[in-house]
Amino acid sequence: MSPRGDSQTDPYRNKQLVAAYLKQAALKL
Protein backbone atom coordinates (compact mmCIF):
# COMPACT_ATOMS: atom_id res chain seq x y z
CA MET A 1 0.00 0.00 0.00
CA SER A 2 1.20 3.47 -0.87
CA PRO A 3 1.45 5.95 2.04
CA ARG A 4 -0.43 8.56 0.03
CA GLY A 5 -3.29 6.26 -0.88
CA ASP A 6 -4.17 2.91 -2.40
CA SER A 7 -4.79 2.26 -6.11
CA GLN A 8 -8.47 3.19 -5.81
CA THR A 9 -7.82 6.65 -4.36
CA ASP A 10 -4.65 7.46 -6.28
CA PRO A 11 -5.43 8.01 -10.00
CA TYR A 12 -1.76 8.21 -11.03
CA ARG A 13 -0.76 5.01 -9.24
CA ASN A 14 -3.85 3.26 -10.56
CA LYS A 15 -2.88 4.25 -14.10
CA GLN A 16 0.62 2.87 -13.53
CA LEU A 17 -0.81 -0.43 -12.25
CA VAL A 18 -3.10 -0.71 -15.26
CA ALA A 19 -0.20 -0.07 -17.64
CA ALA A 20 1.89 -2.75 -15.90
CA TYR A 21 -1.01 -5.23 -16.07
CA LEU A 22 -1.50 -4.62 -19.79
CA LYS A 23 2.23 -5.06 -20.40
CA GLN A 24 2.27 -8.40 -18.57
CA ALA A 25 -0.82 -9.53 -20.50
CA ALA A 26 0.85 -8.63 -23.79
CA LEU A 27 3.91 -10.71 -22.89
CA LYS A 28 1.70 -13.75 -22.30
CA LEU A 29 0.17 -13.56 -25.78
N, CA and C atoms as a LAMMPS dump frame, in Angstrom:
ITEM: TIMESTEP
0
ITEM: NUMBER OF ATOMS
87
ITEM: BOX BOUNDS ff ff ff
-5.0000000000000000e+02 5.0000000000000000e+02
-5.0000000000000000e+02 5.0000000000000000e+02
-5.0000000000000000e+02 5.0000000000000000e+02
ITEM: ATOMS id mol type element x y z
1 1 1 N 0.832 -1.204 0
2 1 2 C 0 0 0
3 1 3 C 0.87 1.259 0
4 2 1 N 0.459 2.207 -0.808
5 2 2 C 1.199 3.466 -0.865
6 2 3 C 0.782 4.375 0.291
7 3 1 N 1.744 5.057 0.903
8 3 2 C 1.45 5.945 2.04
9 3 3 C 0.441 7.039 1.687
10 4 1 N 0.456 7.467 0.427
11 4 2 C -0.429 8.558 0.028
12 4 3 C -1.763 8.073 -0.519
13 5 1 N -1.997 6.77 -0.435
14 5 2 C -3.289 6.261 -0.879
15 5 3 C -3.164 4.98 -1.683
16 6 1 N -4.197 4.154 -1.643
17 6 2 C -4.169 2.91 -2.403
18 6 3 C -4.511 3.167 -3.872
19 7 1 N -4.572 2.109 -4.671
20 7 2 C -4.785 2.263 -6.109
21 7 3 C -6.152 2.854 -6.435
22 8 1 N -7.128 2.689 -5.523
23 8 2 C -8.469 3.189 -5.806
24 8 3 C -8.572 4.686 -5.56
25 9 1 N -7.722 5.23 -4.692
26 9 2 C -7.82 6.65 -4.363
27 9 3 C -6.704 7.464 -5.013
28 10 1 N -5.777 6.772 -5.657
29 10 2 C -4.648 7.462 -6.278
30 10 3 C -4.695 7.224 -7.795
31 11 1 N -5.253 8.175 -8.548
32 11 2 C -5.426 8.013 -9.999
33 11 3 C -4.113 7.728 -10.722
34 12 1 N -3.036 8.405 -10.335
35 12 2 C -1.756 8.213 -11.026
36 12 3 C -1.227 6.809 -10.803
37 13 1 N -1.253 6.351 -9.542
38 13 2 C -0.755 5.013 -9.236
39 13 3 C -1.63 3.964 -9.92
40 14 1 N -2.936 4.206 -9.917
41 14 2 C -3.85 3.265 -10.557
42 14 3 C -3.518 3.134 -12.042
43 15 1 N -3.223 4.27 -12.672
44 15 2 C -2.876 4.252 -14.104
45 15 3 C -1.595 3.458 -14.333
46 16 1 N -0.632 3.609 -13.431
47 16 2 C 0.617 2.865 -13.529
48 16 3 C 0.371 1.369 -13.391
49 17 1 N -0.509 0.981 -12.469
50 17 2 C -0.807 -0.432 -12.25
51 17 3 C -1.499 -1.027 -13.472
52 18 1 N -2.399 -0.25 -14.065
53 18 2 C -3.1 -0.713 -15.262
54 18 3 C -2.105 -0.909 -16.407
55 19 1 N -1.193 0.019 -16.573
56 19 2 C -0.197 -0.074 -17.635
57 19 3 C 0.679 -1.31 -17.442
58 20 1 N 1.057 -1.583 -16.199
59 20 2 C 1.885 -2.751 -15.897
60 20 3 C 1.103 -4.039 -16.181
61 21 1 N -0.178 -4.051 -15.831
62 21 2 C -1.009 -5.231 -16.069
63 21 3 C -1.133 -5.505 -17.564
64 22 1 N -1.362 -4.459 -18.346
65 22 2 C -1.501 -4.622 -19.788
66 22 3 C -0.194 -5.119 -20.402
67 23 1 N 0.922 -4.63 -19.887
68 23 2 C 2.228 -5.057 -20.399
69 23 3 C 2.454 -6.536 -20.131
70 24 1 N 2.115 -6.986 -18.918
71 24 2 C 2.267 -8.398 -18.57
72 24 3 C 1.354 -9.259 -19.445
73 25 1 N 0.13 -8.782 -19.674
74 25 2 C -0.818 -9.529 -20.498
75 25 3 C -0.296 -9.662 -21.93
76 26 1 N 0.318 -8.608 -22.43
77 26 2 C 0.847 -8.634 -23.791
78 26 3 C 1.989 -9.645 -23.91
79 27 1 N 2.798 -9.77 -22.865
80 27 2 C 3.909 -10.709 -22.893
81 27 3 C 3.424 -12.158 -22.911
82 28 1 N 2.243 -12.388 -22.358
83 28 2 C 1.703 -13.748 -22.301
84 28 3 C 1.092 -14.183 -23.627
85 29 1 N 0.788 -13.223 -24.501
86 29 2 C 0.172 -13.559 -25.778
87 29 3 C 1.175 -14.19 -26.732
